[in-house]
Amino acid sequence: MATFLSQEACPTIKNILLLDSEGKRVAVKYYSDDWPTNSAKLAFEKSVFTKTQKTNARNEAEITMLESNIIVYKFVQDLHFFVTGGDDENELILATVLQGFFDAVTLLLRNNVEQREALENLDLILLCLDEIIDGG
């Protein structure tokens, strides 16, 4: 019983996406089997980008629902940051994960958060993704 409660108390992240201003991958990490194939993952990324591109999530994170998932996102320069959780997850925790990822990338890129700099330091960003989330 205690194991069940501790698993329920720990939120699950389905994926973290870092896309460019055209919706193309910069760095992505999936922790869920909801998208079993690469084409399913690409289709999800495209639908997320299409749904959010008309919003102005520059100052604070925004929240939307897509395919029974909660997506928290933020745009900076030509980079779009997304964190996806299930529809039963706490939005504030997802927003905290998003902010932590954004803050870590900002530090790694020395406050120069843009696509060119992100691609030059992709190894650090991918390491950051591995360190932030422990298997989802």
Backbone as CSV, one residue per row, in Angstrom:
resi,resn,N_x,N_y,N_z,CA_x,CA_y,CA_z,C_x,C_y,C_z
1,MET,0.826,-1.198,0.000,0.000,0.000,0.000,0.868,1.258,0.000
2,ALA,1.931,1.263,0.780,2.795,2.443,0.849,3.464,2.701,-0.505
3,THR,3.827,1.645,-1.210,4.449,1.821,-2.530,3.471,2.469,-3.486
4,PHE,2.224,2.030,-3.440,1.207,2.600,-4.313,1.039,4.096,-4.055
5,LEU,0.991,4.477,-2.792,0.820,5.890,-2.454,2.013,6.720,-2.901
6,SER,3.218,6.205,-2.728,4.390,6.982,-3.114,4.464,7.143,-4.633
7,GLN,4.023,6.143,-5.388,4.022,6.282,-6.836,2.993,7.321,-7.274
8,GLU,1.846,7.333,-6.616,0.810,8.302,-6.951,1.246,9.723,-6.598
9,ALA,2.036,9.871,-5.537,2.463,11.196,-5.111,3.537,11.771,-6.030
10,CYS,4.223,10.912,-6.746,5.299,11.363,-7.621,4.745,11.583,-9.038
11,PRO,4.795,12.803,-9.523,4.232,13.061,-10.857,5.058,12.392,-11.956
12,THR,4.398,12.116,-13.068,5.049,11.474,-14.199,5.108,12.432,-15.375
13,ILE,6.280,12.601,-15.914,6.487,13.427,-17.098,6.494,12.489,-18.303
14,LYS,5.699,12.800,-19.329,5.653,11.948,-20.517,6.739,12.311,-21.521
15,ASN,7.027,13.597,-21.631,8.116,14.005,-22.514,8.518,15.441,-22.238
16,ILE,9.713,15.777,-22.686,10.192,17.162,-22.700,10.636,17.435,-24.124
17,LEU,10.125,18.520,-24.677,10.442,18.871,-26.060,11.101,20.237,-26.107
18,LEU,12.131,20.339,-26.905,12.744,21.624,-27.220,12.732,21.714,-28.740
19,LEU,11.852,22.576,-29.249,11.659,22.715,-30.687,12.109,24.090,-31.147
20,ASP,12.410,24.215,-32.429,12.782,25.526,-32.970,11.523,26.290,-33.380
21,SER,11.701,27.468,-33.970,10.568,28.330,-34.301,9.732,27.807,-35.466
22,GLU,10.168,26.719,-36.097,9.388,26.089,-37.162,8.797,24.756,-36.715
23,GLY,8.999,24.398,-35.455,8.462,23.156,-34.927,9.346,21.945,-35.136
24,LYS,10.574,22.159,-35.550,11.519,21.061,-35.769,12.263,20.760,-34.467
25,ARG,12.681,19.512,-34.314,13.382,19.074,-33.107,14.720,19.771,-32.932
26,VAL,14.967,20.208,-31.713,16.304,20.603,-31.297,16.795,19.521,-30.327
27,ALA,16.004,19.264,-29.287,16.288,18.184,-28.337,14.958,17.693,-27.778
28,VAL,14.731,16.402,-27.803,13.500,15.839,-27.240,13.858,14.589,-26.437
29,LYS,13.025,14.324,-25.451,13.207,13.111,-24.653,11.823,12.611,-24.269
30,TYR,11.541,11.349,-24.610,10.260,10.726,-24.286,10.449,9.733,-23.152
31,TYR,9.528,9.770,-22.179,9.591,8.874,-21.031,8.382,7.956,-20.988
32,SER,7.506,8.054,-21.979,6.255,7.307,-22.001,6.158,6.521,-23.303
33,ASP,5.427,5.419,-23.264,5.198,4.614,-24.465,3.940,5.051,-25.206
34,ASP,3.406,6.223,-24.881,2.207,6.718,-25.558,2.453,6.920,-27.052
35,TRP,3.693,7.161,-27.420,4.067,7.372,-28.816,5.144,6.333,-29.149
36,PRO,4.735,5.130,-29.584,5.680,4.023,-29.721,6.648,4.136,-30.900
37,THR,6.280,4.877,-31.929,7.154,4.958,-33.105,7.673,6.378,-33.277
38,ASN,8.742,6.501,-34.040,9.296,7.824,-34.301,8.294,8.693,-35.064
39,SER,7.536,8.085,-35.987,6.551,8.876,-36.731,5.430,9.364,-35.817
40,ALA,5.054,8.564,-34.826,4.043,9.001,-33.858,4.572,10.163,-33.021
41,LYS,5.840,10.093,-32.653,6.462,11.176,-31.886,6.514,12.461,-32.716
42,LEU,6.922,12.337,-33.974,6.987,13.515,-34.852,5.594,14.116,-35.060
43,ALA,4.583,13.261,-35.214,3.208,13.753,-35.386,2.741,14.487,-34.132
44,PHE,3.080,13.959,-32.952,2.711,14.623,-31.705,3.404,15.984,-31.608
45,GLU,4.696,16.024,-31.925,5.441,17.283,-31.872,4.826,18.314,-32.817
46,LYS,4.427,17.866,-34.004,3.810,18.786,-34.965,2.478,19.303,-34.442
47,SER,1.663,18.424,-33.848,0.369,18.866,-33.333,0.532,19.806,-32.137
48,VAL,1.530,19.550,-31.287,1.810,20.452,-30.161,2.218,21.821,-30.679
49,PHE,3.125,21.826,-31.637,3.608,23.093,-32.188,2.474,23.861,-32.869
50,THR,1.671,23.162,-33.666,0.560,23.808,-34.376,-0.440,24.403,-33.391
51,LYS,-0.743,23.664,-32.325,-1.724,24.144,-31.340,-1.223,25.369,-30.579
52,THR,0.080,25.470,-30.365,0.610,26.528,-29.495,1.256,27.694,-30.237
53,GLN,1.469,27.590,-31.539,2.253,28.617,-32.230,1.582,29.984,-32.272
54,LYS,0.262,30.036,-32.148,-0.427,31.322,-32.203,-0.474,32.031,-30.849
55,THR,0.003,31.358,-29.805,-0.011,31.969,-28.472,1.277,32.747,-28.248
56,ASN,1.255,33.563,-27.216,2.432,34.375,-26.897,2.920,33.992,-25.505
57,ALA,3.601,32.861,-25.415,4.075,32.359,-24.125,5.506,32.823,-23.891
58,ARG,5.739,34.110,-23.982,7.111,34.623,-23.861,7.494,34.947,-22.424
59,ASN,6.580,35.524,-21.662,6.925,35.966,-20.310,6.714,34.877,-19.269
60,GLU,5.571,34.214,-19.354,5.239,33.180,-18.383,4.805,31.931,-19.118
61,ALA,4.879,30.812,-18.447,4.471,29.548,-19.050,2.966,29.543,-19.281
62,GLU,2.557,28.902,-20.344,1.141,28.716,-20.683,0.822,27.230,-20.545
63,ILE,-0.465,26.937,-20.429,-0.916,25.554,-20.276,-1.986,25.270,-21.313
64,THR,-1.935,24.084,-21.915,-2.978,23.664,-22.841,-3.194,22.168,-22.690
65,MET,-4.313,21.689,-23.234,-4.615,20.258,-23.253,-4.548,19.773,-24.690
66,LEU,-4.013,18.566,-24.890,-3.954,17.965,-26.216,-3.924,16.455,-26.052
67,GLU,-4.880,15.765,-26.670,-4.920,14.295,-26.636,-4.833,13.748,-25.213
68,SER,-5.620,14.262,-24.300,-5.628,13.825,-22.892,-4.295,14.043,-22.190
69,ASN,-3.543,15.036,-22.636,-2.282,15.402,-21.999,-2.305,16.876,-21.641
70,ILE,-1.664,17.195,-20.532,-1.452,18.591,-20.168,-0.077,18.981,-20.684
71,ILE,-0.020,20.087,-21.401,1.251,20.567,-21.929,1.502,21.959,-21.376
72,VAL,2.638,22.122,-20.729,3.068,23.420,-20.222,4.203,23.864,-21.128
73,TYR,4.156,25.114,-21.575,5.144,25.541,-22.563,5.536,26.999,-22.387
74,LYS,6.691,27.305,-22.974,7.255,28.649,-22.894,8.136,28.858,-24.113
75,PHE,8.094,30.059,-24.675,8.914,30.387,-25.843,9.961,31.420,-25.455
76,VAL,11.185,31.232,-25.930,12.259,32.195,-25.724,13.038,32.285,-27.021
77,GLN,13.156,33.500,-27.556,13.822,33.717,-28.840,13.220,32.771,-29.874
78,ASP,14.053,31.933,-30.495,13.555,30.999,-31.497,13.485,29.567,-30.971
79,LEU,13.380,29.407,-29.641,13.247,28.091,-29.022,11.907,27.977,-28.300
80,HIS,11.300,26.805,-28.419,10.018,26.529,-27.773,10.221,25.355,-26.821
81,PHE,9.969,25.579,-25.535,10.136,24.576,-24.487,8.770,24.000,-24.126
82,PHE,8.660,22.660,-24.066,7.404,21.996,-23.728,7.660,20.883,-22.719
83,VAL,6.739,20.748,-21.755,6.743,19.609,-20.835,5.335,19.025,-20.866
84,THR,5.239,17.702,-21.080,3.947,17.031,-21.196,3.751,16.073,-20.036
85,GLY,2.541,16.107,-19.475,2.147,15.160,-18.437,0.744,14.666,-18.725
86,GLY,0.325,13.656,-18.007,-1.032,13.131,-18.173,-2.074,14.136,-17.711
87,ASP,-3.332,13.906,-18.108,-4.384,14.862,-17.761,-4.718,14.863,-16.274
88,ASP,-4.155,13.932,-15.520,-4.387,13.898,-14.075,-3.201,14.458,-13.287
89,GLU,-2.215,14.994,-13.982,-1.038,15.552,-13.301,-1.301,16.983,-12.821
90,ASN,-0.500,17.412,-11.871,-0.604,18.753,-11.311,0.116,19.744,-12.232
91,GLU,-0.601,20.739,-12.714,-0.033,21.720,-13.653,1.120,22.499,-13.031
92,LEU,1.030,22.762,-11.739,2.096,23.523,-11.078,3.403,22.742,-11.039
93,ILE,3.314,21.441,-10.855,4.533,20.622,-10.859,5.113,20.579,-12.267
94,LEU,4.255,20.423,-13.271,4.741,20.428,-14.659,5.389,21.774,-14.983
95,ALA,4.780,22.863,-14.517,5.346,24.198,-14.752,6.693,24.353,-14.047
96,THR,6.836,23.746,-12.874,8.107,23.803,-12.151,9.191,23.033,-12.902
97,VAL,8.837,21.885,-13.471,9.794,21.124,-14.278,10.209,21.943,-15.498
98,LEU,9.223,22.571,-16.148,9.516,23.412,-17.313,10.467,24.542,-16.930
99,GLN,10.182,25.215,-15.823,11.027,26.325,-15.394,12.428,25.840,-15.030
100,GLY,12.518,24.680,-14.396,13.832,24.119,-14.065,14.637,23.794,-15.312
101,PHE,13.981,23.205,-16.312,14.659,22.900,-17.572,15.100,24.185,-18.267
102,PHE,14.196,25.168,-18.307,14.526,26.445,-18.938,15.697,27.129,-18.220
103,ASP,15.657,27.156,-16.887,16.740,27.787,-16.120,18.074,27.081,-16.352
104,ALA,18.043,25.744,-16.401,19.277,24.988,-16.633,19.839,25.278,-18.027
105,VAL,18.965,25.317,-19.041,19.419,25.618,-20.404,19.973,27.037,-20.475
106,THR,19.318,27.968,-19.788,19.789,29.350,-19.759,21.198,29.431,-19.174
107,LEU,21.439,28.698,-18.093,22.785,28.669,-17.499,23.795,28.017,-18.433
108,LEU,23.400,26.888,-19.026,24.315,26.176,-19.926,24.691,27.018,-21.144
109,LEU,23.752,27.813,-21.628,23.999,28.632,-22.817,24.457,30.046,-22.452
110,ARG,24.768,30.252,-21.193,25.269,31.545,-20.700,24.349,32.700,-21.096
111,ASN,23.063,32.531,-20.814,22.010,33.524,-21.079,21.781,33.816,-22.562
112,ASN,22.406,33.064,-23.452,22.220,33.263,-24.888,21.305,32.145,-25.409
113,VAL,20.018,32.190,-25.013,19.073,31.127,-25.330,18.530,31.340,-26.743
114,GLU,19.182,30.703,-27.703,18.730,30.748,-29.092,19.147,29.443,-29.767
115,GLN,18.536,29.163,-30.907,18.713,27.879,-31.562,20.173,27.568,-31.915
116,ARG,20.874,28.498,-32.493,22.259,28.247,-32.906,23.115,27.838,-31.707
117,GLU,22.974,28.576,-30.630,23.737,28.281,-29.408,23.318,26.929,-28.825
118,ALA,22.013,26.630,-28.884,21.523,25.349,-28.370,22.097,24.186,-29.168
119,LEU,22.148,24.329,-30.488,22.694,23.250,-31.318,24.186,23.056,-31.080
120,GLU,24.909,24.140,-30.833,26.342,24.033,-30.550,26.609,23.353,-29.213
121,ASN,25.650,23.444,-28.307,25.803,22.854,-26.965,24.784,21.737,-26.731
122,LEU,24.436,21.043,-27.795,23.403,20.006,-27.716,23.768,18.905,-26.723
123,ASP,25.031,18.553,-26.641,25.446,17.515,-25.701,25.122,17.896,-24.260
124,LEU,25.305,19.162,-23.912,24.986,19.624,-22.559,23.483,19.619,-22.310
125,ILE,22.709,20.012,-23.313,21.249,20.040,-23.166,20.708,18.622,-23.009
126,LEU,21.224,17.674,-23.794,20.773,16.286,-23.673,21.158,15.702,-22.313
127,LEU,22.333,16.039,-21.811,22.736,15.609,-20.477,21.806,16.210,-19.421
128,CYS,21.453,17.464,-19.622,20.526,18.149,-18.719,19.171,17.432,-18.689
129,LEU,18.664,17.034,-19.864,17.392,16.299,-19.931,17.485,14.986,-19.152
130,ASP,18.597,14.299,-19.292,18.781,13.029,-18.581,18.830,13.232,-17.074
131,GLU,19.386,14.342,-16.625,19.524,14.606,-15.200,18.247,15.143,-14.552
132,ILE,17.444,15.880,-15.304,16.239,16.490,-14.732,15.180,15.430,-14.408
133,ILE,14.934,14.547,-15.340,13.865,13.556,-15.178,14.495,12.183,-15.018
134,ASP,14.057,11.465,-14.002,14.570,10.131,-13.743,13.608,9.097,-14.308
135,GLY,13.738,8.810,-15.595,12.902,7.788,-16.224,11.433,8.139,-16.303
136,GLY,11.120,9.411,-16.243,9.748,9.860,-16.337,9.208,10.268,-14.992
